[in-house]
Amino acid sequence: MKKVIAALCLLASFVGMSAADISLRRQGSATQLIVDGVPFIIIGGELGNSSASCAGDIERIFPKLQRMNLNTVLVPVYWDMIEPVEGDYDFSLIDKTLEEARRCGLKVVFLWFGAWKNSMSCYAPAWFKYDYKKYPRACTSEGKPLEIASAFSENVYDADSRAFKAWLGHLADVDDEGTVLMVQIENEIGMLEDARDYSPAAQREYEKGVPRELVSSLEKNKKSLHPQLLARWRDNGMKKSGGWREVFGDDIYSDEYFMAWNYARYVERLAKEAKAILGRPLYVNAAMNSRGRKPGEYPSAGPLAHLKDIWHAAAPTVDMLSPDLYDKGFIDWVAQYHTSDNPLFIPEIRRFDGNAAQAFYVIGEHDALGLSPFSIENGSDSPSSPNVKGYAKLNELMPLLVKYQGTGAMNGLYFDNDSTGRILHQDGMKITANHYFTLPWDPRATDGSEWMPVGGVIIRVAKGEYIVAGTGIVVKFENETESSVRRNLGEDGFLNAGDDRGSVPAWGGGMRVGLASVDEVSVNPDGTLAFVRRYNGDETHQGRHVRIGVDDFQILHVKLYQYK
């Protein structure tokens, strides 16, 4: 018997060693996704909702994603297809996804389309939908039932949870090598038509008032609360108990707080199961509260930025709250989701030719774990596509990106018609970055057309030494003490006729910054640089700036010097 036990222990140790090691780890101020001991940034794409519903589509799409230079695909898991008959499971599409991903060198993030997808319960199986008495729906204040399963029904949770756990158990059995990086729980949870559920079970819970656990969390984290939540709590006397509108104000936003707490508590139960069975990082995604909509007009109570403290308090096992971005205001939205208590991952964003520029920005500026355009299979896999070229450079730059995440040495750039420049400050220098079209040399800059989005990253690798990478950017380095007055230069670099020297103040002395060298480089897998070519003369405007054209993606190694 002792020999049998010893053999089993040895076998268990081998299984443990072979199992995938995928986790989140802090590096400085950044949270990194670690895959078998190595930081991994997701250069991803999310499939359209129905694009993983047959094996033929998976076989056709995944090689294309490989040609697009992606390293990860986000794939829906359809409850109605894995449990078409209650208690009978079919994981053939899951196995096909893993098979094709491995064949194409892709990682996978699975999206659980369970009880809710974009608020609705459209991916619940037919047997669940038919039995509305056992699996009740959410209701509006008028008593109107919605195609939204009630988060207050234990029967709803039990059915959702059973399928979720069965699927996770299957993954645990078939994915020792770590093809699956993360799991998204549900999809864009939120209440529509009203800010909260008014079903009988929901009403009973609502009448209990604000849970003590939530108030305790708010008290503990008072200094970091979202300004809206803090203001509403403070303006109502920072009560420690009472009804939702009594504690947070007499309007629908208090109803949204109630609903957020209960959606998050539901998700927390699933998250605990997922951690116990599979042990991979977990996130939930949010449809944005944009376009002037109010709770119920947008999916109320999802993991939105202004609800982050409620979600963190109710669902601490969830690793990230993540935004799905389709509207304007990209820079503002991502800033709201990168906070000290929430790493940034963008699982879904509108697909267009500027996605690679966006990825450069969020990785450089916000230490993002990744970015994934939606309906990625409909994007171009042409080698000349901006995103295909951009993703190739991001993959090449990866050793430096993961090295400098969280160190404070890296910044992102993103410019379009609405935002054309940015000033950074490093080592007593002012670094001015602009959209390439702020130069007059390209006719597209002045023909009235909309400026294409561009972006990049600046990495300080040593004092006076930088990596500048991306597309469509111009970067100028100056000492803070240099005059801010600009001479009126022509396109050829000479003074324009009539430049008034009398309007320029006398030089006050001090050191100036110059370009010692600007080299295009490639990055080796170990992070070392390989020389490609030297840029000087016209390509640096005679030493005035560093630039990358809007049609190119490049990595430049810039060395500066000081002179007087």
N, C-alpha and C positions, 0 to 999 in steps of 0.2 A: 504494500500500500504506500509506504514511504517513497518507493521508487516512482510509483505512478504520480504521486503528488509532486515530486521533484521534476518529473518530465513535464507535467502540466504547467508548473511555474516557469520552466525554461521556455516552453512554447509561448506562454503569455508574454514573456520578456521579448521574444522575437517579434510577436505581433505588435507589441508596443513600439519597438524600434522601427518597424516597417510602416506604421501608421503615419499619416500626413501630419506635419507640424505646421499648422496655420493659425496665426494669432495676431493680436494687435500689441504694439510695443511703443513706448515713448522714446523719442530721441530729441533731447532738448525740449522745445515747445511743440514739437510735432508728434502726431500719432502715426505710426507706420504699420502697414500690413506686412507681416513677416511670413514668408513661405519657405519652409525648411531652412530657417536661419538667415535668409537673405531678404532684404526689403524689396517689395514688389509694388509698383504703381500700375493701376489698371488703365490701359489704353483700350477702351472697350466700346461696345455698341450693344444696344438693346434691340432684340428682335421685335417686329410687329406682333400684335396680340395673337394672331392665328398662324404665325410662321413656324411654330414648332409643333403643329398639330398633326403632321404626318411625316413619316420617315423620309419620303422622297424629298420634301422641302429641306429637311435637315442636311441630307446628303448634298443637295445642290448649293445651299447657302454657305455652309461652313468653309469650303475651300475659297470662296469669294472673300470671306472675312479675313482669311489668312493673307490673300493677295492685297487686302487693304491695310496690311501691317498692324492689325489689331493683335492684342495678346489675350483678350478676354471677351466672352460673349455673355450677355444677360438673357436668360431663357425662361419664359413662363412655364409654370407647372400647373396644369389644369385639373382642378379637383373633379370636375364632371367626367374627365377622361380617365383618370386613374382609379376612380371608384364609380363606374357606371351603374353597378348594382351594389346596394348597401352591403358592405363587408367583403366584397370581392374586389381585389386590387389588380391593376394592370400597369406595370412599370416599364413596358417595352419602349415607350418614347423617352423615358429617362435614360435607359440603357443605350438607346441609339444616340442620344445627345452626348453622353460621355464617350462613347466609341468614336464618334466623328470629331469631337473636340480633341481627343488625344491624337487622332490621326493627323489633325491639322495644326497641332502644337498650340492649342487654345486652352485657356482656363475658363471656368464656368462660374457665373453667379446665378443661382436659381431664384425665381420669384414665385412665391406661393400665392397663386390665385385661388384662395379658399373661400371663406365666408364673404369677403368683399373685394371687389375690383372696381376702382374708380367710384367708390361709394356703394355701387350696386352689388347685388348677390347673383350676378349673371353666370358665374362659373360654378355655383353650387349644382350638384347633380339633380336630375329631374325628380328622383325619389324624394329629395329634400324639398324641392320647390312645391311639389304637389301637396305635401303634408304640412300645410301652413298652420294647422292647429298645434302640432307637435313642435314645429320650428317657426315660431311667430315672427311677424314682420314689425319693423319700426313704424310708428304712426306720427302723423302731423298733429298739431294742436286741435284740429278739427275732427280727428279720429280717422283720417284717411290712411289706409295701409299703403306702404311703399314696397318696392322691390328691393328692400334693404333688410337683411336679417337683423333681428334685435340683438344687440350686444348684451342684453339683460336676461337672455334666455339660457339656462344651463343646458337645455337640449341642443341649442345651436352650438354652444361651445363644445359639448361632448362630440357631436358629429364632426365638426371642423377639426377638433383636436385628434380624434381617432385616425382620420385620414392623414393629417399632418405627421403624426408620430409614425404611422406605418411607412410613409414615404421616407422620412428621415432614417428610420431603421434600415430601409433598403439601401439608402445612400451610404450609411455606415458600413454596410456589408460589402459594397462594390467599389468604394472609393478610398482605399488605403493609400493610393499614391497621391492624393490631393489635387485632383482636377477641379473640385468644387472649392472655391475660395470663400464665399459668403452666402448667406441666405437672407432674402427679403421676406418679411412676414406680412402677408396680405398685400394689398396694393391701393394706395391713395385712399385710405380709410377716411370717411367723413359723412356727415349727415346732410341731406339735401331737403329743400323746401322749408324746413324749419331748422333752428339752431340746435335743437335737441330732439330726442325720441320722447314721445308722449304715450307710448304703449303702457298698459297697466303695470307691468313689471318695472318699467323705467320710472313711472310716477312714484311707485313705492320707494324706490331708491332715492329719488330726488327729494322726497319729503324727509329723509333722514338728515339732510343738511350736509355741510362741508365736513369731510372726514378729518379726524384729528391728525392722521398721518400726513395729510397735505399741509395743514397749517404748520406742523412741526418742521416739515421740509422748507417751507417758506421762511420760517424764523431762522433756521440754520443757514440758509443761503441768501439772506436778505441783501448782502452787498452785491451779489451777482445776478439778481432777478432781472428779467426783462423789464424795461422801463414802463411798459403799458400795464403789466401785471402788478408791479410794485405800486404804481400810482393809484390804481383802482383799489387795491387793498388798503393803502395808506389813507386815501380819501374817504374810506368808509370806516376809519377808526382802527385799522389793523386788528380786528376782532379775531379771537381765537376759536370761536364757535358760532354757530348760527346757520341760517339758510343761505343758499348760494347767492341770492340777490341781496341778502342782508350783509354778507361779508364782502362781496365784490361789486355791488352796484345793481340798480334796478333796471337792467336792460338785457338784450339777448346775448351780450358778450359773457355775462355770468352764466347763462344757459350753456354757452359754448364751453366754458370752463368745466361745468358739470359733465358734459358729454366727453370732453377730452380725457378727464380723469377715468371715466369708465371704459372708453375705448382702450386707453393705455393699460388699464388693469387686465382687460381681456388679453391684450397682446403680451403682457408680462407672463401670463400663465403659459402661453405658447413658447415664449422665449426660454423659459426655464426648461421646458421639455426639449427644446432644440439644443441647448447647451449640454444637457445631460446625455443626449443620444449622439449628437454629431460633433459638438464642441467647436463649431466654426463661428467667426464673427457674424453678428446679426444687425440688420438695420430695418427701419421703416421709412417709407417715402411719402411725400406730401404734395398734393395739388395746391398751387399757390392761391393766396387770398389777394388776387390782383384785379385790375380793371374797375376799382371802386365798389366791388361787391361786398356784401355783408354776410355774416354767418348764415348758412342755409342757401344763400345764392352761390357762394363757393362751398366746397365740401367742408362743413363746419367740424371743428374739433380734431382734425388730423394733426400730424406732427409738424405744425407750423411754428415759425420762429417765435411768435408772440406767445405760444403755448409750451415752449420748450421746458420750462421749469415744472409744469404740471406733468408733462410726459416723463421727464427724468425722475420725478418723485414717484410716479405710479409704475413705471417700467424700467427700473434700474438695470435689468439684465440686457436690455437693448443697447447696443454699442453706439449707434448713430441715428440721428434724425436727418433725413436727406431730402433735398428739394428736387422737384421735377420742374424744369424751367422752359417756358414757351413764350413768355412775354418779354417786353423790353425791360431794361434795368438790370442786365446781367451782373454788372459789377456790384450793385447794391444787394441783390439777392444772395450772391455767394458770400458776401461779408456777413450777412445775418446768420448764416449757417456755419461759419467758422468761428467758434467761440472757445474759450478755455475748457468748457465742459462738453464740446461737441466737435469732433473732427469732421472735415468736409469731404463728402463723397457725393458726386452728382450722377445718380443712376439713370437719369432720363433728361434729355435736353433736345430742343428742336434741331433737327439735322439740316445743316447747310454747309457751304464751303468754308465757313470760318470756324468750324469746330476744333481744328488743330490749334489755331491761334488761341481759342478759349482754353484749351488744355494747357498750353504753355503758361498762360496767365495763372490759372488756379493752382497749378503745381508750384510755380515760382513764388506767387504771392501768398497762397493760403495752405501750402504743404498738403494739397489735396491727395486723397488716396486714389482718385481717378475721376474720369468723366466718360459718359456713354451716351452718344446720340441715339435717339429713338428711330425705329424702323430702319436700322442700319443696313439691312439687306438690300434696300432700295438706293443706297448710295453708290457712288462710282468706285470701281476698282482699277481705273486707268492709272498707269504710272505717273501721268501728268496731272492727276487730280490734286488740288491743294491739300486735302486731308491725307491722301495717301503719301504725298511727299512729306507733309508735316509729321505724320505718325512715324515715318521712317527716322526722321531726325530726333524725335522724342525718344524712340527706342535706343538710338545710338547714344543719346545724352544721358540715358538712365543712370549709369554709374555715378555721375556727378550730381544728378538730381537727388538721389537717395542719400548720398554722402552729406549734402548740405541742407537737407530738410531739417527744420527746427533749430538751426544754428544762428539765424538772424543775418546770414550772409547772402541771402537770395531774395530777389524781388521779381514779381511778374509785371508784364506790361500788356495792356489791351486798349486799342484805339479804334474808333469809328467816327462817323460824322458828328456824333454828340460829344465825344471826348477825344481830343486830338493830342494831348500832351500830359506829361507828368514830370515832377521834379523830385529826385531822391537826394539824400545827403549821406555821404560816407567819407570818413577820414578827412574831415575838413574840406571836402569837395562838394560841389553842386553838380549833380548828374541830371542833365535835361534830356528827356526822351520824348520823341514825337512820332506821329504817323508819317510815313514816308512821303505822303502827298502834301505835307507842309513844305516840301521842297518843290520848286516850280518846274522840275525837269520832265515830268511825265504828263502828257496831255490829259490823262484821266483825272488829274488833280484839279483842273480848272474848266472841264467841259460841262459842268453842271450835274454829272452823274453822282450817285451816292458812293461815298468812299467805302471800299470793302473793309470789313473788320480785319485787323492785323494784331499780332501779339508776339510776345517773346519773354525771355527770362534774362536777368542780369545776375551773375554770381561773382562775388568778391572772393577770389581764390588766394589773394595775398595783398598786402598794401601796394597799391598802384598796379594791380594786375586783375583783370576781369575776363570772364566768359560772357559774351553777348550772343544770344542765340534766338532764332525765331524767324519771323517774316515781316516785312513792311515797316521796319523801325529805323529811326535815326537817333543816335546817342552822342551827346556832347559832354565833355568833362571840363570843369573849371574849378579853380579854387574859390572858396566862399568870399575871399577878399577881392576877387577880380570885379571890375566895374560891370554893372548890369546893363549899361548903355550899349546898344548894338549899332555898329556902323551899317550904313545902307549899301549892302553888297549886291552886285548884279549876279546874274546866272553864271558868268564866267569867273566869279570870285573877285573881280576888281570892284572898286567903288563906282557906284552909279554917278553919272554926270550930275553936278549940282549938289553933291553931298556936302552939307554944311559943317565944316570942321569946327566952326566956332560954337556949335551946339553940343560938342562932345567935351566933357570935363577933362581936365588934365589928369594924366596917369598918376596914381598915388603911390606907386612903388609896390613892392611885394613880389612873391613868386607866382609864376603862371604854370599851367599844366599843358603839356604837349603829348602827342602820340609818338611813343618810341617805336612801336611796331604794331601792325594789325595783320594777323595771319588767319586765314581760313584753316580750320583743323577738322580732323575726325577724332572721335573718342573711342579708344580701345576698350574691350570688356573690363579691363582692370582699372579703368579711369584715367589712364595716361593719354596724352595727346599726340597725334600724328600730324605733322605738317602737310598741308595740301598746297597752299599758295600764299604769297604775300600780296597784300593790298596797300597801295600808296598812291600818291598823285591824285588823279581825277577820282579814283575810287574812295578816297577819304576827303575829297574837296580840299586837296593840298594840306592835309593834316588838321582840318577843322572839326571833323566828326567821323563817327563810325556808322555805317548804314548797311541795311539788308533790303533788297528790293521787294516789292509786293508780290512778285511772281516766283520768289525764291524762298527756300528755307536753308539757313546756313548756321554754322557754329563758328564764331570768331574768337580768337584769343588776343586780347588787347593788353599791351604793356604801356604804361604811362611814364613820363619823366617830368621833372620840375626844372624851370629855367627862370633866369632873371636878367 
